[in-house]
Amino acid sequence: MNSIYKQFIKDTIIFFVIFLILTFLIYTVLDITINILMPYDQYEEPIGRAVKVISYEDSEETMSRIIHHWLFFLEFGE
């Protein structure tokens, strides 16, 4: 009976050690992958010529465009 408890405790300790090692390994792999995929400085200004994509529009004109697109969607379905 005593040996069953010792074996259970031994297996439990081995399980937690393996769990911690694998958790650390997965964390390290994900950290390295994120550092490779994500830009180092995401707010760095681009080199060379850049094009401004977003522009400010008058709110009344924007609302009429939204209504026009909505009516087009209702009429044609897409």
Summary of the structure (lengths in Angstrom):
residues: 78
radius of gyration: 29.6
end to end distance: 72.7
largest distance: 83.3
contacts: 113
relative contact order: 0.05
helix: 69%
strand: 0%
